[in-house]
Amino acid sequence: MKHLRTYILPIAIILGFIFHNLCDILKVFLPYLIFLILFLNFVAVDIRKMRFRTIYLWLLFFQVGVSVTAYCFCSWLHLSEIISHGVLMGVICPVAASVVVVACLLGANRETVTSYTIIDNMVLSLLIPLIFSFVGHNNSIPFSQSFVVIISRVGTVIGLPFILALLLHFLMPKLKQQLAKFSSCTFYIWAVAFFITIGQTIGYLFAHGKGNEWNVFALAILSLFFCVVQFYLGKKLGRRYGDVVAGAQLMGQKNTAMGIWIANTFLNPLASLFLAFYSIWQNLFNSSVLKFNKISNIDRLFLFF
């Protein structure tokens, strides 16, 4: 099974390319898959060990500060709205739900990763509507309305599984322990979710990429650049706080499915291609790391710096 993990992500990419029309139908199952991934990981967490850590402040500061700065810089250069919106969403996008799966497989502290997954998604669900009220493609949407839409989406998928895990922890601890045994299955559930997301992305590119070839190319290059930068800086930050894997994954891994939905709703829809390409880069990176399955090999992937 461990050997199979090496090939799951490339297989998901290939199948997503072939069956992208089917993925557009299957996308309705994505929230449920993410919910299940989070729930099975949350029940495996020791609630008593969950703490707020200083590294969380730096991660949030980077997401918000760099995303707004990069958007302003792109606007100052008079780049297209598609590129400006893509960079903004690509950096501020919340950490991926699947980060718990990959980071823990690589040896990160489960409580550290889980705590930040919850905090990051909740904090950004408050900040994103505020930021988008100034820069959004549909900035005529009232703040209260955009806030309710995003917080309801994030709260259901991210908050509810954590609340259920808490209830099991206090009311049914034995059941919680039994369910925790299935936490290793979340990797394969994540692979299915990734297959659907990649298929959606490829289908969207076929449908809307014609006539915007330059913007699509720019988004592909910029997404690769920011993917490398975020994993690299996250690794450096994680080393400072004693968890290289957690730092790299928490800064580098993005909830691309959520980000694509938010971009399509509040920004120029083509900007979502930044997240589409980013999902490929981050999963190719993680697939390479998982092939080695050793923390020390993360450093080997950054020898060119």
C-alpha positions as CSV (number, residue, x, y, z in Angstrom):
1,M,0.0,0.0,0.0
2,K,2.9,2.3,0.8
3,H,4.3,1.7,-2.6
4,L,1.0,2.5,-4.2
5,R,0.9,6.0,-2.7
6,T,3.8,7.0,-4.9
7,Y,1.6,6.6,-8.0
8,I,-1.8,7.7,-6.8
9,L,-1.3,11.4,-7.6
10,P,0.0,11.0,-11.2
11,I,-2.8,8.5,-11.9
12,A,-5.3,11.1,-10.6
13,I,-3.9,13.7,-12.9
14,I,-4.1,11.4,-16.0
15,L,-7.6,10.2,-15.2
16,G,-8.7,13.8,-14.6
17,F,-7.4,14.8,-18.0
18,I,-9.2,11.9,-19.7
19,F,-12.5,12.1,-17.8
20,H,-12.8,15.9,-17.2
21,N,-16.4,15.9,-18.5
22,L,-17.3,13.4,-15.9
23,C,-15.6,15.4,-13.2
24,D,-17.9,18.3,-13.9
25,I,-20.8,16.1,-12.8
26,L,-19.0,14.6,-9.8
27,K,-18.0,18.0,-8.4
28,V,-21.2,18.0,-6.2
29,F,-19.5,15.3,-4.1
30,L,-16.4,17.4,-3.4
31,P,-17.7,19.1,-0.1
32,Y,-18.6,15.7,1.2
33,L,-15.2,14.2,0.5
34,I,-13.4,17.1,2.1
35,F,-15.8,16.8,5.1
36,L,-15.0,13.1,5.5
37,I,-11.2,13.7,5.1
38,L,-11.3,16.3,7.9
39,F,-13.6,14.4,10.2
40,L,-11.4,11.2,10.1
41,N,-8.3,13.3,10.8
42,F,-9.9,15.3,13.5
43,V,-11.0,12.2,15.4
44,A,-7.4,11.1,15.4
45,V,-6.3,14.3,17.1
46,D,-5.6,14.5,20.8
47,I,-7.7,17.6,21.6
48,R,-5.7,18.2,24.8
49,K,-2.6,18.8,22.8
50,M,-4.0,21.5,20.5
51,R,-2.4,24.9,21.2
52,F,-2.1,28.2,19.5
53,R,1.5,28.6,18.2
54,T,3.5,31.7,17.2
55,I,4.2,30.2,13.7
56,Y,0.4,30.6,13.0
57,L,0.8,34.4,13.1
58,W,3.6,34.4,10.7
59,L,1.8,32.1,8.3
60,L,-1.4,34.3,8.4
61,F,0.7,37.5,8.0
62,F,2.3,36.1,4.9
63,Q,-1.0,35.0,3.3
64,V,-2.7,38.3,3.8
65,G,0.2,40.7,3.5
66,V,1.9,39.2,0.5
67,S,-1.4,38.6,-1.4
68,V,-2.6,42.2,-1.1
69,T,0.9,43.5,-1.8
70,A,1.2,41.3,-4.9
71,Y,-2.2,42.4,-6.1
72,C,-1.3,46.1,-5.8
73,F,2.0,45.5,-7.5
74,C,0.3,43.7,-10.5
75,S,-2.2,46.6,-10.7
76,W,0.6,49.2,-10.6
77,L,2.2,47.3,-13.5
78,H,-1.1,47.5,-15.4
79,L,-1.3,43.8,-15.8
80,S,-4.7,42.3,-16.7
81,E,-7.4,41.8,-14.1
82,I,-7.1,38.1,-14.7
83,I,-3.5,38.0,-13.6
84,S,-4.0,40.4,-10.7
85,H,-7.0,38.5,-9.3
86,G,-5.2,35.1,-9.9
87,V,-2.2,36.2,-7.8
88,L,-4.3,37.6,-5.1
89,M,-6.4,34.4,-4.7
90,G,-3.4,32.2,-5.2
91,V,-1.6,33.5,-2.2
92,I,-4.5,34.3,0.2
93,C,-6.2,30.9,-0.6
94,P,-6.8,29.0,2.7
95,V,-4.6,26.0,3.5
96,A,-5.8,22.7,2.0
97,A,-8.0,20.3,3.9
98,S,-5.7,17.6,2.7
99,V,-2.7,19.1,4.4
100,V,-3.4,17.0,7.4
101,V,-3.1,13.9,5.3
102,V,0.1,14.7,3.5
103,A,1.9,16.5,6.4
104,C,1.2,13.7,8.8
105,L,2.4,11.1,6.3
106,L,5.7,13.0,6.1
107,G,6.0,13.2,9.9
108,A,4.5,16.6,10.9
109,N,2.8,17.1,14.3
110,R,-0.9,16.3,13.7
111,E,-2.1,18.7,16.4
112,T,0.0,21.6,14.9
113,V,-1.3,21.0,11.4
114,T,-4.9,20.4,12.4
115,S,-5.1,23.5,14.6
116,Y,-3.8,25.8,11.9
117,T,-6.2,24.2,9.3
118,I,-9.1,25.3,11.4
119,I,-7.7,28.7,12.4
120,D,-6.6,29.6,8.9
121,N,-9.8,28.7,7.2
122,M,-12.0,30.5,9.8
123,V,-9.8,33.7,9.9
124,L,-9.7,34.0,6.1
125,S,-13.4,33.4,5.8
126,L,-13.7,36.7,7.7
127,L,-11.0,38.6,5.8
128,I,-11.6,37.5,2.2
129,P,-15.1,39.1,2.0
130,L,-13.6,42.3,3.4
131,I,-10.7,42.3,0.8
132,F,-12.9,41.3,-2.1
133,S,-15.4,44.1,-1.3
134,F,-12.6,46.5,-2.6
135,V,-11.0,44.4,-5.4
136,G,-13.6,41.8,-6.4
137,H,-15.0,41.5,-9.9
138,N,-18.5,41.6,-8.3
139,N,-17.7,44.2,-5.7
140,S,-21.3,45.4,-5.9
141,I,-22.2,42.4,-3.7
142,P,-22.7,43.8,-0.2
143,F,-20.1,42.7,2.4
144,S,-22.7,41.1,4.6
145,Q,-23.9,38.9,1.7
146,S,-20.5,37.8,0.6
147,F,-19.5,37.2,4.2
148,V,-22.5,34.9,4.8
149,V,-21.9,32.9,1.6
150,I,-18.3,32.2,2.3
151,I,-18.6,31.6,6.0
152,S,-21.5,29.2,5.4
153,R,-19.4,27.3,2.9
154,V,-16.3,27.2,5.1
155,G,-18.1,26.7,8.3
156,T,-20.0,23.6,7.1
157,V,-17.0,21.9,5.5
158,I,-14.3,22.9,8.0
159,G,-16.1,23.7,11.3
160,L,-18.8,21.0,11.5
161,P,-16.4,17.9,11.3
162,F,-14.4,19.5,14.1
163,I,-17.5,20.1,16.2
164,L,-18.5,16.4,15.7
165,A,-15.0,15.2,16.6
166,L,-15.2,17.3,19.8
167,L,-18.6,15.8,20.7
168,L,-17.3,12.3,20.2
169,H,-14.2,13.2,22.3
170,F,-16.3,14.1,25.3
171,L,-19.4,12.0,24.8
172,M,-18.3,8.8,23.0
173,P,-14.5,8.5,23.5
174,K,-14.5,4.7,22.6
175,L,-16.2,5.4,19.2
176,K,-13.7,8.2,18.6
177,Q,-10.9,5.8,19.1
178,Q,-12.4,3.3,16.7
179,L,-12.9,5.9,14.0
180,A,-9.4,7.2,14.5
181,K,-8.1,3.8,13.1
182,F,-9.4,4.8,9.7
183,S,-7.5,8.1,9.5
184,S,-4.9,6.5,7.1
185,C,-7.7,6.0,4.6
186,T,-8.0,9.7,4.1
187,F,-5.1,9.7,1.7
188,Y,-7.1,7.7,-0.8
189,I,-10.3,9.8,-0.3
190,W,-8.1,12.8,-1.0
191,A,-6.9,11.2,-4.2
192,V,-10.5,10.9,-5.4
193,A,-11.2,14.5,-4.5
194,F,-8.0,15.6,-6.3
195,F,-9.1,13.6,-9.4
196,I,-12.4,15.5,-9.5
197,T,-10.7,18.9,-8.9
198,I,-8.1,18.4,-11.6
199,G,-10.8,17.2,-14.0
200,Q,-12.8,20.3,-13.4
201,T,-9.8,22.5,-13.9
202,I,-8.9,20.9,-17.3
203,G,-12.5,21.1,-18.4
204,Y,-12.6,24.8,-17.5
205,L,-9.3,25.4,-19.4
206,F,-10.7,23.8,-22.6
207,A,-13.9,25.8,-22.3
208,H,-12.5,29.3,-21.5
209,G,-8.8,29.3,-22.4
210,K,-9.2,30.2,-26.1
211,G,-8.3,33.9,-26.8
212,N,-6.6,34.3,-23.4
213,E,-3.5,32.3,-24.2
214,W,-1.1,35.0,-22.8
215,N,-3.0,35.3,-19.5
216,V,-3.2,31.5,-19.2
217,F,0.6,31.2,-19.8
218,A,1.3,34.0,-17.3
219,L,-0.9,32.3,-14.6
220,A,0.9,29.0,-15.2
221,I,4.4,30.6,-14.7
222,L,3.3,32.8,-11.7
223,S,1.6,29.9,-10.0
224,L,4.8,27.8,-10.3
225,F,6.8,30.7,-8.9
226,F,4.6,31.3,-5.9
227,C,4.3,27.5,-5.3
228,V,8.1,27.2,-5.0
229,V,8.4,30.4,-2.9
230,Q,5.7,29.4,-0.5
231,F,7.0,25.8,0.1
232,Y,10.6,27.1,0.4
233,L,9.8,30.0,2.9
234,G,7.4,27.6,4.8
235,K,10.3,25.2,5.2
236,K,12.5,27.9,6.5
237,L,9.9,29.1,8.9
238,G,9.1,25.5,10.0
239,R,12.7,24.9,10.8
240,R,12.8,27.9,13.1
241,Y,9.9,26.5,15.1
242,G,11.0,22.9,15.1
243,D,8.7,21.4,12.4
244,V,10.1,21.6,8.8
245,V,7.3,19.6,7.3
246,A,4.5,21.5,9.0
247,G,5.9,24.8,8.0
248,A,6.4,23.8,4.3
249,Q,3.0,22.2,4.0
250,L,1.0,24.8,5.9
251,M,2.4,27.7,3.8
252,G,2.6,25.8,0.5
253,Q,-0.5,23.6,0.3
254,K,-3.6,25.4,-0.8
255,N,-7.3,24.5,-0.7
256,T,-7.5,24.8,-4.5
257,A,-11.1,23.5,-4.7
258,M,-12.3,26.1,-2.3
259,G,-10.1,28.8,-4.0
260,I,-11.4,28.0,-7.4
261,W,-15.0,28.3,-6.2
262,I,-14.3,31.7,-4.4
263,A,-12.5,33.1,-7.5
264,N,-15.4,32.0,-9.8
265,T,-17.9,33.7,-7.4
266,F,-16.2,37.0,-6.5
267,L,-13.3,37.6,-9.0
268,N,-12.7,37.2,-12.7
269,P,-13.5,33.5,-13.4
270,L,-10.4,33.0,-15.5
271,A,-8.3,34.0,-12.4
272,S,-9.2,30.5,-11.0
273,L,-6.8,29.0,-13.5
274,F,-4.0,30.2,-11.1
275,L,-5.3,27.8,-8.5
276,A,-5.8,25.2,-11.2
277,F,-2.2,25.2,-12.2
278,Y,-1.1,25.6,-8.6
279,S,-3.0,22.4,-7.7
280,I,-0.8,20.6,-10.2
281,W,2.5,22.0,-9.0
282,Q,1.8,21.4,-5.3
283,N,0.7,17.9,-5.9
284,L,3.6,17.1,-8.1
285,F,5.8,18.4,-5.4
286,N,4.1,16.3,-2.7
287,S,4.1,13.3,-4.9
288,S,7.9,13.6,-5.2
289,V,8.3,14.1,-1.4
290,L,6.0,11.1,-0.7
291,K,8.1,9.0,-3.0
292,F,11.0,9.4,-0.6
293,N,8.7,9.7,2.5
294,K,11.6,11.2,4.5
295,I,11.7,14.7,6.0
296,S,15.4,15.1,5.0
297,N,14.5,14.8,1.3
298,I,12.5,18.1,1.4
299,D,15.9,19.8,1.5
300,R,17.1,18.0,-1.6
301,L,14.2,19.5,-3.6
302,F,15.5,23.0,-2.8
303,L,19.2,22.5,-3.6
304,F,18.8,25.0,-6.5
305,F,18.4,27.9,-4.1
